[in-house]
Amino acid sequence: MAELSVVVVAHDGEQRALLQVLVDGTSVARTVHSCSNFPLAASDPVVRRVQSAKPDVVLVDIPADAPIPALRAIELLHQAMPETALFAIGSLSQPQVIVSAMRAGAREFIERPTTTTALLEAFVRLSTAQRKRQEEVRGKIFTVVNAKGGSGSTTVAVNLALALQASLGNTALVDLAPLGHCALHLNLKPVFTVADAMRNLHRLDSSLLESFMTRHDGGLQLLAGPNTPVASEAPNTEYAKLLDLLMGHFRHVVVDASTRMDSTTRLATTLSQTVLMVAHADVASLWSAARVQQYLSENSNPEKIQLVLNRFRKIPGFSEADAEAAAGAKLAAKIPNQYFAVSHAIDKGIPLVQQTHSEIARAFTGLAARLTENELDVKRKAWSLFKSG
């Protein structure tokens, strides 16, 4: 549990000193500032001083004999710092004060006189809630790799990303291939590439990141790959920072690693919810898939690596179970063999998913649905549709 920074606001000097001692005694929080006066208005210097401390928690002591100024302080601080947790310290024998404090913006109401244990429990509740919220809002990475050159990872990555964007929104496509083709598939002409984002990593925030990305008509954001073959010299720590920023900004991030087999692809695999290994239903491709699966699973859970059979057609005497056994991975999707439709889509820069009535478009939409079926809001939506029927 990360240490929480706390500001104590208490008019009574002894109570203020006691709260500081109790906070520091929890070992999970420390007092970074204290105030002896309650703010009277939004422009009050006390508000600015509390804001400048950038606390995780503000403790506001509510005297039993004069609660109104403290309640007003909670309201003003909540308005000025809506993301900061406000804990009220007061008497539990005054129910109207408790209600007023919670309505003003207090997250917790802790009994006065309080104890280190009571504060510790409140801090743990806050940290747990923050961690759950961060886990819910963190985006998920889906990495797509070729089992063998020419298997179609870029086609899968582009169409999967578009399907995710169309159904759930807020999706990014990142081209980590040695030579980027995603922009070609989307008929985009990026000004910037992954290399530009990496060079500016020291000052990269969400706004600057988006400025390096190219927006597709459907809302998908592309961080393009290089348009000339290059060997990446950036350390994995920098790629980790880039992917972490992307996960913090987008709901879903699709990474096209193509045929790239190095430590960066392994890193993306480690960070991914699912890795889609694209292969064909032939001996050479499935043989390669088994080796790629083994390579990528050395540092990751092998169960997250799943097989996508591209250009699939039924072969007498060869089952899906045979393909899974040969590749060492569970089958995630079968993309039908429509070579001319795929070639035409790439030539025209009109991805297959945008051809909504085709069998191949439905295959990509179905893949996106399966990858996200366990997400809470997707579950709620499906449940609501079921109930309404």
Backbone torsions as a table, in degrees:
resi	resn	phi	psi	omega
1	MET	NA	124.8	-179.7
2	ALA	-69.8	146.6	-179.1
3	GLU	-67.7	133.1	179.5
4	LEU	-92.9	140.9	175.0
5	SER	-95.6	136.4	-171.4
6	VAL	-129.7	137.0	169.7
7	VAL	-109.4	133.8	179.0
8	VAL	-106.5	125.6	176.7
9	VAL	-117.4	108.8	-178.2
10	ALA	-150.2	130.8	-178.8
11	HIS	-72.8	-37.5	-178.5
12	ASP	-78.4	124.6	-176.0
13	GLY	-62.5	-41.8	-179.9
14	GLU	-66.4	-40.7	178.9
15	GLN	-66.0	-38.6	179.0
16	ARG	-63.1	-45.5	179.6
17	ALA	-65.4	-39.5	179.6
18	LEU	-64.4	-43.8	-179.7
19	LEU	-62.8	-38.0	177.1
20	GLN	-61.6	-44.4	179.1
21	VAL	-63.1	-43.4	-178.9
22	LEU	-66.1	-40.9	178.2
23	VAL	-60.7	-51.5	-178.3
24	ASP	-64.8	-26.6	-179.8
25	GLY	-74.1	-12.6	179.2
26	THR	-74.1	-21.3	-178.5
27	SER	69.2	0.2	176.6
28	VAL	-115.8	-0.4	-179.5
29	ALA	-148.5	158.7	177.0
30	ARG	-143.1	146.7	179.3
31	THR	-79.8	124.2	180.0
32	VAL	-105.6	-13.4	-180.0
33	HIS	-167.6	154.0	175.0
34	SER	-139.9	149.2	-179.0
35	CYS	-128.2	137.9	179.5
36	SER	-95.9	-12.1	-178.5
37	ASN	-116.9	147.1	173.4
38	PHE	-87.3	137.2	177.1
39	PRO	-66.3	143.3	-177.2
40	LEU	-102.6	-20.6	-179.0
41	ALA	-153.2	167.3	-178.2
42	ALA	-61.2	-28.5	-178.6
43	SER	-88.1	1.9	-177.9
44	ASP	-61.1	135.0	178.7
45	PRO	-56.7	-26.6	178.4
46	VAL	-60.4	-40.0	179.0
47	VAL	-61.4	-45.0	-179.2
48	ARG	-65.0	-38.5	180.0
49	ARG	-65.5	-41.1	178.5
50	VAL	-65.9	-42.3	178.7
51	GLN	-60.8	-41.5	-176.6
52	SER	-66.2	-22.7	177.5
53	ALA	-76.2	-15.8	179.6
54	LYS	48.9	55.9	-176.3
55	PRO	-79.4	156.6	169.9
56	ASP	-81.1	-31.9	-176.4
57	VAL	-137.2	141.5	169.4
58	VAL	-118.8	121.3	175.0
59	LEU	-93.5	123.6	178.7
60	VAL	-116.0	117.8	180.0
61	ASP	-83.4	129.4	-179.2
62	ILE	-109.3	106.0	177.7
63	PRO	-65.0	138.3	-177.6
64	ALA	-64.9	-31.4	-175.7
65	ASP	-88.2	-11.5	-179.6
66	ALA	-152.0	72.7	-173.8
67	PRO	-79.1	-21.3	-170.0
68	ILE	-58.7	-49.4	-179.8
69	PRO	-59.5	-37.5	-179.9
70	ALA	-68.6	-40.5	177.7
71	LEU	-63.6	-39.8	176.5
72	ARG	-64.4	-37.4	178.4
73	ALA	-63.0	-42.1	177.8
74	ILE	-60.3	-44.5	180.0
75	GLU	-61.3	-46.3	-178.6
76	LEU	-65.9	-43.5	-179.5
77	LEU	-66.9	-36.9	177.8
78	HIS	-65.5	-38.9	178.4
79	GLN	-65.9	-39.4	-177.5
80	ALA	-79.3	-28.0	-174.8
81	MET	-136.1	68.1	-173.4
82	PRO	-63.2	-22.3	-179.2
83	GLU	-88.0	-9.4	-178.1
84	THR	-89.2	136.6	179.3
85	ALA	-76.5	128.1	178.1
86	LEU	-108.3	122.7	177.4
87	PHE	-109.4	126.3	176.5
88	ALA	-95.4	137.4	176.6
89	ILE	-113.1	116.0	-176.7
90	GLY	-163.1	-176.1	-177.2
91	SER	-82.4	131.1	177.9
92	LEU	-76.5	-6.9	178.6
93	SER	-86.2	4.9	179.3
94	GLN	-119.6	79.1	-174.6
95	PRO	-58.6	-34.7	-179.4
96	GLN	-67.5	-35.0	176.4
97	VAL	-66.1	-40.8	178.5
98	ILE	-60.3	-48.6	-179.9
99	VAL	-60.6	-44.6	-178.8
100	SER	-63.4	-40.0	179.9
101	ALA	-64.2	-42.7	-179.5
102	MET	-68.5	-37.8	177.5
103	ARG	-67.0	-32.1	179.6
104	ALA	-72.5	-19.1	177.3
105	GLY	131.2	4.1	179.3
106	ALA	-69.9	137.0	178.6
107	ARG	-87.0	-34.1	179.7
108	GLU	-132.9	149.0	170.9
109	PHE	-122.1	113.6	-173.3
110	ILE	-110.3	135.8	-174.7
111	GLU	-62.4	140.8	176.9
112	ARG	-111.7	128.0	1.4
113	PRO	-72.8	143.3	-176.0
114	THR	-98.2	178.2	-179.7
115	THR	-134.2	164.9	176.2
116	THR	-60.5	-39.2	-179.7
117	THR	-61.8	-45.1	-180.0
118	ALA	-62.1	-42.1	177.9
119	LEU	-66.4	-42.7	179.9
120	LEU	-58.9	-45.5	179.6
121	GLU	-61.5	-39.7	178.4
122	ALA	-66.7	-40.7	178.8
123	PHE	-64.6	-40.3	179.1
124	VAL	-65.4	-41.6	177.4
125	ARG	-59.9	-42.1	179.5
126	LEU	-63.6	-48.3	-178.5
127	SER	-62.1	-39.5	178.4
128	THR	-63.7	-45.0	179.6
129	ALA	-64.2	-40.7	178.8
130	GLN	-63.9	-41.7	-179.8
131	ARG	-64.1	-41.8	178.4
132	LYS	-64.1	-40.6	179.9
133	ARG	-65.1	-40.6	178.5
134	GLN	-64.4	-39.7	179.4
135	GLU	-65.7	-35.7	-179.6
136	GLU	-70.2	-37.8	-175.2
137	VAL	-89.2	-14.6	179.2
138	ARG	-66.4	134.0	179.0
139	GLY	-72.7	166.0	179.0
140	LYS	-112.6	141.2	178.9
141	ILE	-101.6	134.5	170.5
142	PHE	-120.1	114.6	-178.9
143	THR	-99.9	136.6	-179.7
144	VAL	-116.5	127.6	-179.2
145	VAL	-130.7	152.3	172.9
146	ASN	-84.0	135.0	170.4
147	ALA	-73.5	-27.3	-177.0
148	LYS	-155.6	145.8	-178.8
149	GLY	-50.9	133.9	178.1
150	GLY	83.3	10.7	-178.4
151	SER	-74.6	-22.5	175.1
152	GLY	110.7	28.3	-178.2
153	SER	-62.4	-37.8	-178.3
154	THR	-67.2	-40.7	176.0
155	THR	-59.5	-44.4	179.2
156	VAL	-65.9	-46.3	-177.4
157	ALA	-62.2	-46.5	-177.8
158	VAL	-62.6	-48.0	-175.8
159	ASN	-73.6	-32.5	174.5
160	LEU	-64.9	-44.8	179.9
161	ALA	-61.6	-42.1	178.7
162	LEU	-66.2	-37.6	178.2
163	ALA	-66.1	-40.8	177.3
164	LEU	-65.2	-41.4	179.1
165	GLN	-63.5	-42.5	-177.7
166	ALA	-66.6	-36.5	-175.5
167	SER	-90.1	-36.3	-172.6
168	LEU	-126.6	-14.1	177.1
169	GLY	74.7	177.6	172.9
170	ASN	50.6	53.4	-177.5
171	THR	-117.2	141.4	176.6
172	ALA	-117.9	147.6	173.9
173	LEU	-118.8	124.5	-176.5
174	VAL	-117.9	123.6	-177.4
175	ASP	-98.4	102.7	178.7
176	LEU	-102.2	13.1	179.3
177	ALA	-67.5	152.3	177.2
178	PRO	-58.9	-30.0	174.1
179	LEU	-134.8	113.4	-170.9
180	GLY	-77.0	131.6	177.9
181	HIS	-118.4	-5.6	-176.8
182	CYS	-59.4	-41.7	-179.6
183	ALA	-61.0	-37.6	178.8
184	LEU	-63.3	-44.2	179.5
185	HIS	-62.4	-32.6	-176.8
186	LEU	-95.0	0.8	-177.7
187	ASN	56.2	45.4	178.9
188	LEU	-113.8	153.2	178.2
189	LYS	-123.4	81.9	-175.4
190	PRO	-65.1	143.7	174.0
191	VAL	-86.2	-32.6	-177.0
192	PHE	-122.3	162.0	-179.3
193	THR	-132.2	-179.3	175.7
194	VAL	-54.0	-38.2	-177.7
195	ALA	-59.5	-37.1	178.7
196	ASP	-66.5	-41.1	177.5
197	ALA	-63.3	-40.6	-179.0
198	MET	-66.8	-38.2	-179.9
199	ARG	-67.2	-25.8	-177.8
200	ASN	-107.5	21.8	-174.6
201	LEU	-60.7	-31.6	-177.3
202	HIS	-64.7	-20.6	-179.8
203	ARG	-126.2	16.1	-174.7
204	LEU	-77.1	125.1	170.2
205	ASP	-127.5	-175.7	-175.3
206	SER	-60.2	-40.4	-178.2
207	SER	-66.9	-46.3	-180.0
208	LEU	-66.4	-37.9	178.1
209	LEU	-57.8	-47.3	-179.3
210	GLU	-64.3	-29.8	179.2
211	SER	-68.2	-22.2	177.1
212	PHE	-87.5	-4.7	-176.3
213	MET	-101.5	157.6	179.8
214	THR	-113.7	129.3	-174.8
215	ARG	-91.9	129.8	174.4
216	HIS	-85.8	159.2	-177.4
217	ASP	-54.9	-34.4	-177.6
218	GLY	-79.5	-1.0	179.5
219	GLY	102.5	-13.4	177.9
220	LEU	-62.2	137.8	178.8
221	GLN	-105.8	126.8	-178.8
222	LEU	-108.6	126.7	166.9
223	LEU	-100.7	102.3	-165.8
224	ALA	-74.0	155.9	174.7
225	GLY	-88.2	175.4	-178.0
226	PRO	-67.8	146.8	177.6
227	ASN	-96.9	3.6	168.7
228	THR	-134.6	145.6	-176.4
229	PRO	-60.9	128.5	178.2
230	VAL	-138.2	152.7	173.6
231	ALA	-101.9	121.6	-177.7
232	SER	-70.3	133.0	177.7
233	GLU	-111.7	3.3	-178.6
234	ALA	-73.1	138.6	177.9
235	PRO	-70.6	158.2	-177.8
236	ASN	-64.5	-26.8	178.0
237	THR	-60.3	-33.8	179.7
238	GLU	-75.5	-39.0	175.3
239	TYR	-63.5	-36.6	178.6
240	ALA	-62.1	-41.7	178.2
241	LYS	-63.7	-41.9	179.9
242	LEU	-63.3	-48.0	-179.1
243	LEU	-66.3	-35.2	177.6
244	ASP	-64.1	-41.5	178.5
245	LEU	-64.9	-40.3	178.7
246	LEU	-63.3	-41.0	179.1
247	MET	-66.6	-30.0	178.6
248	GLY	-77.2	-17.0	-174.2
249	HIS	-108.0	-29.1	-176.4
250	PHE	-118.3	148.9	178.5
251	ARG	-70.6	-42.7	177.9
252	HIS	-132.7	138.0	178.0
253	VAL	-124.9	118.0	176.6
254	VAL	-101.3	123.7	-179.2
255	VAL	-108.1	122.6	173.3
256	ASP	-95.6	104.1	177.8
257	ALA	-90.5	-13.3	178.0
258	SER	53.9	-125.0	-178.9
259	THR	-96.6	9.1	-177.4
260	ARG	-70.8	118.6	179.2
261	MET	-124.4	89.6	180.0
262	ASP	-150.5	-170.5	-176.5
263	SER	-66.6	-26.2	178.3
264	THR	-68.7	-41.9	176.7
265	THR	-66.0	-36.3	175.7
266	ARG	-64.0	-39.6	177.4
267	LEU	-61.7	-47.1	178.8
268	ALA	-60.7	-37.5	177.1
269	THR	-62.1	-44.8	-179.8
270	THR	-61.2	-38.2	-177.4
271	LEU	-83.4	-10.1	-172.8
272	SER	-81.7	147.7	169.3
273	GLN	-70.8	-44.5	-179.8
274	THR	-144.5	142.9	174.3
275	VAL	-113.8	124.2	-179.8
276	LEU	-101.5	115.8	-179.2
277	MET	-100.1	113.4	-172.8
278	VAL	-92.4	127.7	-178.7
279	ALA	-144.7	168.7	172.1
280	HIS	-105.8	162.7	-178.0
281	ALA	-87.1	59.2	175.2
282	ASP	-133.9	164.3	-172.7
283	VAL	-59.2	-48.5	-176.0
284	ALA	-63.7	-42.2	-177.8
285	SER	-68.1	-43.6	-180.0
286	LEU	-71.4	-31.7	174.3
287	TRP	-62.1	-44.9	177.9
288	SER	-64.7	-39.0	-179.6
289	ALA	-59.1	-40.7	179.6
290	ALA	-63.1	-38.1	179.3
291	ARG	-72.1	-39.7	177.9
292	VAL	-65.1	-42.5	178.2
293	GLN	-59.1	-42.9	179.5
294	GLN	-65.1	-42.1	-179.3
295	TYR	-63.9	-46.3	-175.8
296	LEU	-74.0	-27.6	-176.7
297	SER	-85.0	-0.5	178.3
298	GLU	-62.9	-32.7	-179.9
299	ASN	-116.1	10.1	-176.2
300	SER	-142.5	165.0	175.1
301	ASN	-65.8	117.9	-177.1
302	PRO	-62.0	-22.4	-178.0
303	GLU	-70.0	-20.1	179.3
304	LYS	-77.5	-14.1	-180.0
305	ILE	-88.8	116.4	-175.8
306	GLN	-122.5	157.3	-173.6
307	LEU	-97.6	134.5	169.8
308	VAL	-116.7	117.9	177.5
309	LEU	-89.9	109.1	-178.5
310	ASN	-94.0	153.8	-176.7
311	ARG	51.9	44.5	-173.2
312	PHE	-76.7	136.0	170.1
313	ARG	-143.9	147.4	-178.1
314	LYS	-67.8	134.8	178.4
315	ILE	-117.9	121.2	-179.6
316	PRO	-55.2	130.8	178.0
317	GLY	83.1	2.1	-179.8
318	PHE	-126.8	114.9	-174.3
319	SER	-102.4	171.9	175.8
320	GLU	-63.5	-37.0	177.8
321	ALA	-62.5	-35.1	177.0
322	ASP	-64.4	-41.4	179.3
323	ALA	-63.8	-43.6	179.1
324	GLU	-62.5	-42.1	179.9
325	ALA	-65.2	-40.2	-178.3
326	ALA	-69.0	-37.8	-177.2
327	ALA	-88.0	-19.1	-177.2
328	GLY	72.9	28.9	-178.0
329	ALA	-149.0	149.6	177.6
330	LYS	-71.7	148.4	-179.0
331	LEU	-81.6	124.3	179.5
332	ALA	-96.4	-34.8	-175.9
333	ALA	-163.8	154.9	172.0
334	LYS	-119.5	120.2	178.7
335	ILE	-100.2	118.0	-173.1
336	PRO	-61.3	154.6	-177.3
337	ASN	-80.6	94.3	177.3
338	GLN	-130.5	68.1	-170.9
339	TYR	-58.4	-44.0	-175.7
340	PHE	-70.0	-35.7	177.1
341	ALA	-64.6	-40.5	178.6
342	VAL	-65.2	-46.6	-179.8
343	SER	-60.9	-42.1	179.9
344	HIS	-64.6	-40.7	-179.8
345	ALA	-62.2	-42.1	179.6
346	ILE	-68.0	-43.3	-179.3
347	ASP	-61.6	-38.4	-176.9
348	LYS	-90.2	-11.8	-176.8
349	GLY	69.5	28.4	177.9
350	ILE	-117.9	97.2	-174.7
351	PRO	-57.6	155.0	-174.8
352	LEU	-61.2	-36.1	-178.1
353	VAL	-61.3	-27.1	178.8
354	GLN	-76.0	-12.1	173.5
355	GLN	-93.3	73.3	-160.9
356	THR	-62.1	-20.9	-173.9
357	HIS	-95.5	3.1	-177.6
358	SER	-87.4	156.0	178.9
359	GLU	-62.6	-38.0	-177.6
360	ILE	-70.3	-34.9	176.0
361	ALA	-64.1	-41.5	178.4
362	ARG	-64.0	-31.9	178.3
363	ALA	-65.2	-41.8	179.2
364	PHE	-71.1	-38.9	177.0
365	THR	-63.1	-40.5	177.5
366	GLY	-64.9	-38.7	177.7
367	LEU	-62.8	-44.5	178.8
368	ALA	-61.4	-40.1	179.8
369	ALA	-65.3	-41.2	-179.3
370	ARG	-67.5	-36.8	-178.6
371	LEU	-69.2	-24.0	-175.4
372	THR	-113.7	9.7	-172.8
373	GLU	-66.1	-21.3	-179.2
374	ASN	-93.2	2.0	177.9
375	GLU	-73.9	140.1	-168.9
376	LEU	-57.6	-48.2	-176.4
377	ASP	-70.0	-29.6	176.3
378	VAL	-67.6	-41.2	176.8
379	LYS	-60.9	-44.7	-178.7
380	ARG	-63.2	-39.9	180.0
381	LYS	-64.3	-45.3	179.8
382	ALA	-62.9	-41.2	179.6
383	TRP	-62.9	-41.5	-178.9
384	SER	-64.8	-41.5	178.8
385	LEU	-63.8	-40.6	180.0
386	PHE	-64.0	-45.4	-178.0
387	LYS	-64.8	-36.3	-176.0
388	SER	-71.2	-18.4	179.2
389	GLY	-76.3	NA	NA
